[in-house]
Amino acid sequence: MKGNATMKSNIGLPEHMQHAGGIARGAATSQWMTMLARLGYAAKGVVYLIVGVLAVQLVAGRGGETTDRKGALHTIYEQPFGKFLLAMIAIGLVCFALWCFIQTVFDTEGKGKSTKGILARLGYSGTGISYTLLAVGAIQLVVGTGSGGQSSTSSTQSWTGKLLQSGPGVALIILVGLIVLGIAASMFYCAYSAHFQNKLALQELKAQTRKWILSFGRFGYAAVGVVFSIIGLFLIIVVFRYDSSDAKGLDSALQVLLQQPFGSVLLAIVALGLMAYGAYSLIEARYRRIAGRQFSFQ
């Protein structure tokens, strides 16, 4: 059956493209790629766990300037054997970025070729680019050629400042803001529907363990949704105020939460949610369904 599906997907393609597609599909479904994808989810989980811990420290009145993924890299670097640990994380981040690009090209999530599906697949590319840059920052720290890159807020303010200087750039900021808000909405939907559990192979686990995993996933997706909502809203505000200093990254989005009424409580909840999201990513590294189906160019 798999062979027939592969042949059908290649109908109409030149012979050399069929051959290239076969090689690519083989690589995408290989045990090596499965292992690399799992390593990527594990690295992502470690990063978000540390971001959550940094956010808890912010609630406690310690830190506050590095409560983003760059801060997580520095935290790893400062530990005993930090360079070695960070090198392993960098490899995992590269693996996760590669997996995101494979999700885009081979439509591993079954999003299809509709407008909604294409946008979702492009979102995987955006995630891949983001984690590629994070991996580069980690590598720079390991080899001593950089500081791990800009903080998320500094980076966001930099590119929004440049885009504000042109008319099309303003429209692009609005578009990015709407996309980020769309991502936030999808995160909230994931938390509500819990459809993410269909991507996990949990049959061998006890019912109570599955409930805990479901809770981690829902809590984590909701927390990430809150953070993306703040980032997206402030991107829109940048345009109306015409001031790039209003742009927020992950670190300053957490600061915004802290400044609200009952801010410490709100931030503590989101911080625990980010840790839950990290824990869920580690669970994905072990139980996510990755290999076992044939992918085709869409």
DRENNUBA-153358 format. One line per field, with one value per residue (C-alpha): x, y negated, z; residue in one letter; residue number from 1. Coordinates in nm, 4 decimals, always signed. Each point is the difference from the previous one (the first is absolute). Example, Ala and Ser with C-alpha at 12.3 -4.5 7.8 and 13.67 -1.06 7.14 Angstrom:
BEGIN
px	[+1.2300/+0.1370]
py	[+0.4500/-0.3440]
pz	[+0.7800/-0.0660]
vexse	[a/s]
mivo	[1/2]
// end
This chain:
BEGIN
px	[+0.0000/+0.2795/+0.1652/-0.3242/-0.0486/+0.3501/-0.0526/-0.3247/+0.1612/+0.2636/-0.2383/+0.0657/+0.3467/+0.3123/+0.2102/+0.2822/-0.2479/-0.1604/+0.3419/+0.0839/-0.3402/+0.0534/+0.3343/-0.1479/-0.2950/+0.2354/+0.2034/-0.3135/-0.1293/+0.3342/+0.0839/+0.2733/-0.2497/-0.2327/+0.2839/+0.0984/-0.3611/-0.0253/+0.3270/-0.1425/-0.3159/+0.2157/+0.2181/-0.3101/-0.1385/+0.3158/+0.0000/-0.3622/+0.0472/+0.2842/-0.1998/-0.2743/+0.2506/+0.1351/-0.3554/-0.0510/+0.3165/-0.1500/-0.3063/+0.2328/+0.1733/+0.3191/+0.1169/-0.2452/+0.2308/+0.0544/-0.3385/-0.0011/+0.1642/+0.3292/-0.0069/-0.0547/+0.3143/+0.2040/-0.1397/+0.1131/+0.3409/+0.0576/-0.0513/+0.2803/+0.1055/-0.2101/+0.1798/-0.0549/-0.3654/-0.0624/+0.1687/-0.2426/-0.2929/+0.1268/+0.0064/-0.3545/-0.1186/+0.1480/-0.1808/-0.3288/+0.0448/+0.0636/-0.3104/-0.2065/+0.1185/-0.0848/-0.3477/-0.0352/+0.1199/-0.1486/-0.3164/+0.0605/-0.2933/-0.2471/-0.0851/-0.0596/+0.0170/-0.2866/+0.0768/-0.0315/+0.2221/+0.2693/+0.0040/+0.0360/+0.2890/+0.1665/-0.0356/+0.2185/+0.2607/-0.0149/+0.0519/+0.2895/+0.1658/-0.0520/+0.1651/+0.2798/+0.0853/-0.0212/+0.2356/+0.2449/-0.0062/+0.0710/+0.2900/+0.1434/-0.0054/+0.1702/+0.2849/+0.0314/-0.0785/-0.3135/-0.2395/-0.2769/-0.1774/-0.2340/-0.2748/-0.3399/-0.1163/+0.3129/-0.0292/-0.3702/+0.0558/+0.2871/-0.1935/-0.3198/+0.2037/+0.1395/-0.3402/-0.1618/+0.2190/-0.1982/-0.3668/+0.0018/+0.1920/-0.2851/-0.2436/+0.2431/+0.0156/-0.3806/+0.0035/+0.2585/-0.1999/-0.3155/+0.1895/+0.1354/-0.3522/-0.1164/+0.2669/-0.1177/-0.3574/+0.1167/+0.1855/-0.3166/-0.1954/+0.2558/-0.0348/-0.3797/-0.0323/+0.3037/+0.0329/+0.3760/-0.0392/-0.0798/+0.3631/+0.1242/+0.0266/-0.1167/-0.1845/+0.2574/-0.0353/-0.2407/-0.3153/+0.1146/+0.3320/-0.1837/-0.2128/+0.3115/+0.1500/-0.3264/+0.0068/+0.3613/-0.0828/-0.3125/+0.1633/+0.3102/-0.1822/-0.2175/+0.3047/+0.1762/-0.3259/-0.0015/+0.3574/-0.0648/-0.3150/+0.2018/+0.2726/-0.2562/-0.2009/+0.3089/+0.1069/-0.3311/+0.0563/+0.3414/-0.1733/-0.2606/+0.2559/+0.2683/+0.2550/+0.2044/+0.0784/-0.3550/+0.0930/+0.0281/+0.1842/-0.0461/+0.2016/-0.1907/-0.3339/+0.0564/+0.0850/-0.3322/-0.1813/+0.1864/-0.1098/-0.3718/-0.2292/+0.0796/+0.2986/+0.2036/-0.2806/-0.0516/+0.3701/+0.0366/-0.2815/+0.1534/+0.3468/-0.1323/-0.1766/+0.3259/+0.1613/-0.2947/+0.0515/+0.3655/-0.0967/-0.2510/+0.2705/+0.2174/-0.2942/-0.0309/+0.3661/-0.0854/-0.3551/-0.0717/-0.0938/+0.2619/+0.0919/-0.2196/-0.1729/+0.1071/+0.0288/-0.0278/+0.0665/-0.3182]
py	[+0.0000/-0.2388/+0.0664/-0.0715/-0.3248/-0.1052/+0.0771/-0.1955/-0.3032/-0.0015/+0.0177/-0.2836/-0.0805/+0.0278/+0.3089/-0.1915/-0.1736/+0.3338/+0.1347/-0.3085/+0.0158/+0.3654/-0.0775/-0.2909/+0.2079/+0.2707/-0.2486/-0.1548/+0.3360/+0.1523/+0.1099/-0.2633/-0.2773/+0.1428/-0.0071/-0.3540/-0.1192/+0.1492/-0.1653/-0.3270/+0.0266/+0.0791/-0.3087/-0.2161/+0.1419/-0.0795/-0.3581/-0.0627/+0.1628/-0.2430/-0.2977/+0.0977/+0.0178/-0.3442/-0.1348/+0.1429/-0.1828/-0.3181/+0.0476/+0.0416/-0.3284/+0.1509/-0.0349/-0.1400/-0.1049/+0.3429/+0.1706/+0.1230/+0.2714/-0.1896/-0.0121/+0.3757/+0.0479/-0.2116/+0.1916/+0.3285/-0.1485/-0.1065/+0.3502/+0.2508/+0.1462/-0.2793/-0.0074/+0.3700/-0.0191/-0.3028/+0.1722/+0.2909/-0.2417/-0.1807/+0.3297/+0.0701/-0.3443/+0.0540/+0.3337/-0.1616/-0.2720/+0.2653/+0.1878/-0.3198/-0.0426/+0.3644/-0.0609/-0.2874/+0.1808/+0.3465/-0.1070/+0.2498/-0.1439/+0.0439/-0.3699/+0.0289/-0.2586/-0.2274/-0.3593/+0.0900/+0.3040/-0.1908/-0.2716/+0.2664/+0.1592/-0.3382/-0.0395/+0.3078/-0.1724/-0.3083/+0.2187/+0.1696/-0.3333/-0.1091/+0.3128/-0.0229/-0.3472/+0.1268/+0.2857/-0.2458/-0.2039/+0.3127/+0.0949/-0.3517/+0.0336/+0.3382/-0.1109/-0.3437/-0.2094/-0.1699/-0.0560/+0.2245/-0.2642/-0.2827/+0.0387/+0.0678/-0.3560/-0.1656/+0.2105/-0.0816/-0.3711/+0.0044/+0.1445/-0.1950/-0.3225/+0.0693/+0.0909/-0.3165/-0.2020/+0.1166/+0.0177/+0.3698/+0.0697/-0.1342/+0.2357/+0.2858/-0.0729/+0.0131/+0.3276/+0.1539/-0.1207/+0.1634/+0.3217/+0.0056/-0.0552/+0.2832/+0.2244/-0.1002/+0.0907/+0.3383/+0.0582/-0.0722/+0.2316/+0.2751/-0.0500/+0.0219/+0.2867/+0.2031/+0.1323/+0.0036/+0.3277/+0.1731/-0.0527/+0.2036/+0.3778/+0.0386/+0.3321/+0.1739/-0.2550/+0.0116/-0.2102/-0.2282/-0.0635/-0.0914/-0.2457/-0.1675/-0.0276/-0.1497/-0.2543/-0.0959/-0.0515/-0.2067/-0.2170/-0.0476/-0.0923/-0.2488/-0.1683/-0.0328/-0.1393/-0.2731/-0.1004/-0.0049/-0.2081/-0.2681/+0.0000/-0.0227/-0.2796/-0.2117/+0.0445/-0.1584/-0.2757/-0.0719/-0.1035/-0.2230/-0.1752/+0.0123/+0.0915/+0.3200/-0.0189/+0.1284/+0.3342/+0.2889/+0.3281/+0.2909/-0.1653/-0.3294/+0.1773/+0.1647/-0.3408/-0.1324/+0.2750/-0.0872/-0.3653/+0.0869/+0.0124/+0.3260/+0.0161/+0.2318/+0.2555/-0.0295/+0.0349/+0.2928/+0.1837/-0.0702/+0.0965/+0.3358/+0.0345/-0.0559/+0.2666/+0.2299/-0.0713/+0.0941/+0.3207/+0.0799/-0.0516/+0.2515/+0.2404/-0.0615/+0.0933/+0.3447/+0.0699/-0.2122/+0.1865/-0.1043/+0.2775/+0.2626/-0.1839/-0.0974/-0.3688/-0.1636/-0.3404/-0.2086]
pz	[+0.0000/+0.0856/-0.3309/-0.1889/+0.1925/-0.0887/-0.3677/-0.0106/+0.1581/-0.2752/-0.2977/-0.2421/+0.1339/-0.2168/+0.0703/+0.1678/+0.2308/+0.0872/+0.0918/+0.2082/+0.1671/+0.0887/+0.1600/+0.1934/+0.1212/+0.1101/+0.1994/+0.1537/+0.1217/+0.1009/+0.3515/+0.0031/-0.0631/+0.2629/+0.2504/-0.0989/+0.0311/+0.3488/+0.0989/-0.1288/+0.2104/+0.3031/-0.0545/-0.0418/+0.3236/+0.1955/-0.1290/+0.1004/+0.3392/+0.0694/-0.1303/+0.2445/+0.2859/-0.0944/+0.0024/+0.3486/+0.1067/-0.1446/+0.2203/+0.2977/-0.0829/-0.1436/-0.3599/-0.2505/-0.2815/-0.1527/+0.0296/-0.3589/-0.2047/-0.0128/+0.3786/+0.0027/-0.2104/+0.2410/+0.2964/-0.1551/-0.0846/+0.3615/+0.1393/+0.0717/-0.3367/-0.1508/-0.3343/-0.0552/+0.1062/-0.2207/-0.2953/+0.0411/+0.0177/-0.3120/-0.1898/+0.1174/-0.1092/-0.3463/-0.0149/+0.0992/-0.2638/-0.2665/+0.1098/-0.0320/-0.3588/-0.0744/+0.1439/-0.2461/-0.3133/+0.0585/+0.1845/+0.2792/+0.1968/-0.2857/-0.0379/-0.3746/-0.2797/+0.1028/+0.0955/+0.3676/-0.0464/-0.1872/+0.2667/+0.2680/-0.1866/-0.0470/+0.3756/+0.0412/-0.2167/+0.2208/+0.3048/-0.1761/-0.0731/+0.3610/+0.1375/-0.2551/+0.1297/+0.3577/-0.0880/-0.1588/+0.3208/+0.2040/-0.2264/+0.0307/+0.3775/-0.0125/-0.2293/+0.1627/-0.3089/+0.1287/+0.2871/-0.1266/-0.2040/+0.0957/+0.2558/-0.1530/+0.0740/-0.1432/-0.3145/-0.0422/+0.0546/-0.2499/-0.2930/+0.0742/+0.0139/-0.3476/-0.1419/+0.1377/-0.2353/-0.3052/-0.0906/-0.0957/+0.3214/+0.2098/-0.1721/+0.0564/+0.3748/+0.0136/-0.1926/+0.2333/+0.2997/-0.1361/-0.0714/+0.3555/+0.1328/-0.2256/+0.1487/+0.3470/-0.0957/-0.1287/+0.3280/+0.1977/-0.2294/+0.0556/+0.3750/-0.0279/-0.2485/+0.1121/-0.3560/+0.0531/+0.1907/-0.3311/-0.1003/+0.2953/+0.0350/+0.3598/-0.0147/+0.2188/+0.2807/+0.2918/-0.0179/+0.2833/-0.1737/-0.3210/+0.1971/+0.1374/-0.3482/-0.1265/+0.2840/-0.0733/-0.3663/+0.0611/+0.2655/-0.2136/-0.3197/+0.1891/+0.1576/-0.3352/-0.1404/+0.2645/-0.0838/-0.3765/+0.0563/+0.1785/-0.2668/-0.2827/+0.1622/+0.0571/-0.3624/-0.0998/+0.2582/-0.1585/-0.3219/+0.1653/+0.2191/-0.2691/+0.2677/-0.0219/+0.3727/+0.0594/-0.1585/+0.2435/-0.0033/+0.2376/+0.2756/+0.0024/-0.0548/+0.3382/+0.1456/-0.1331/+0.1889/+0.3176/-0.0270/-0.0074/+0.3046/+0.1790/-0.2352/+0.2208/+0.0001/-0.3762/-0.0724/+0.2388/-0.1825/-0.3413/+0.1274/+0.1178/-0.3335/-0.1889/+0.2137/-0.0793/-0.3706/+0.0375/+0.1787/-0.2742/-0.2655/+0.1853/-0.0053/-0.3753/-0.0360/+0.1310/-0.1148/-0.3090/-0.3162/-0.2539/-0.2459/-0.1580/-0.2867/-0.3482/-0.0737/-0.3408/-0.1465/+0.0249]
vexse	[m/k/g/n/a/t/m/k/s/n/i/g/l/p/e/h/m/q/h/a/g/g/i/a/r/g/a/a/t/s/q/w/m/t/m/l/a/r/l/g/y/a/a/k/g/v/v/y/l/i/v/g/v/l/a/v/q/l/v/a/g/r/g/g/e/t/t/d/r/k/g/a/l/h/t/i/y/e/q/p/f/g/k/f/l/l/a/m/i/a/i/g/l/v/c/f/a/l/w/c/f/i/q/t/v/f/d/t/e/g/k/g/k/s/t/k/g/i/l/a/r/l/g/y/s/g/t/g/i/s/y/t/l/l/a/v/g/a/i/q/l/v/v/g/t/g/s/g/g/q/s/s/t/s/s/t/q/s/w/t/g/k/l/l/q/s/g/p/g/v/a/l/i/i/l/v/g/l/i/v/l/g/i/a/a/s/m/f/y/c/a/y/s/a/h/f/q/n/k/l/a/l/q/e/l/k/a/q/t/r/k/w/i/l/s/f/g/r/f/g/y/a/a/v/g/v/v/f/s/i/i/g/l/f/l/i/i/v/v/f/r/y/d/s/s/d/a/k/g/l/d/s/a/l/q/v/l/l/q/q/p/f/g/s/v/l/l/a/i/v/a/l/g/l/m/a/y/g/a/y/s/l/i/e/a/r/y/r/r/i/a/g/r/q/f/s/f/q]
mivo	[1/2/3/4/5/6/7/8/9/10/11/12/13/14/15/16/17/18/19/20/21/22/23/24/25/26/27/28/29/30/31/32/33/34/35/36/37/38/39/40/41/42/43/44/45/46/47/48/49/50/51/52/53/54/55/56/57/58/59/60/61/62/63/64/65/66/67/68/69/70/71/72/73/74/75/76/77/78/79/80/81/82/83/84/85/86/87/88/89/90/91/92/93/94/95/96/97/98/99/100/101/102/103/104/105/106/107/108/109/110/111/112/113/114/115/116/117/118/119/120/121/122/123/124/125/126/127/128/129/130/131/132/133/134/135/136/137/138/139/140/141/142/143/144/145/146/147/148/149/150/151/152/153/154/155/156/157/158/159/160/161/162/163/164/165/166/167/168/169/170/171/172/173/174/175/176/177/178/179/180/181/182/183/184/185/186/187/188/189/190/191/192/193/194/195/196/197/198/199/200/201/202/203/204/205/206/207/208/209/210/211/212/213/214/215/216/217/218/219/220/221/222/223/224/225/226/227/228/229/230/231/232/233/234/235/236/237/238/239/240/241/242/243/244/245/246/247/248/249/250/251/252/253/254/255/256/257/258/259/260/261/262/263/264/265/266/267/268/269/270/271/272/273/274/275/276/277/278/279/280/281/282/283/284/285/286/287/288/289/290/291/292/293/294/295/296/297/298]
// end
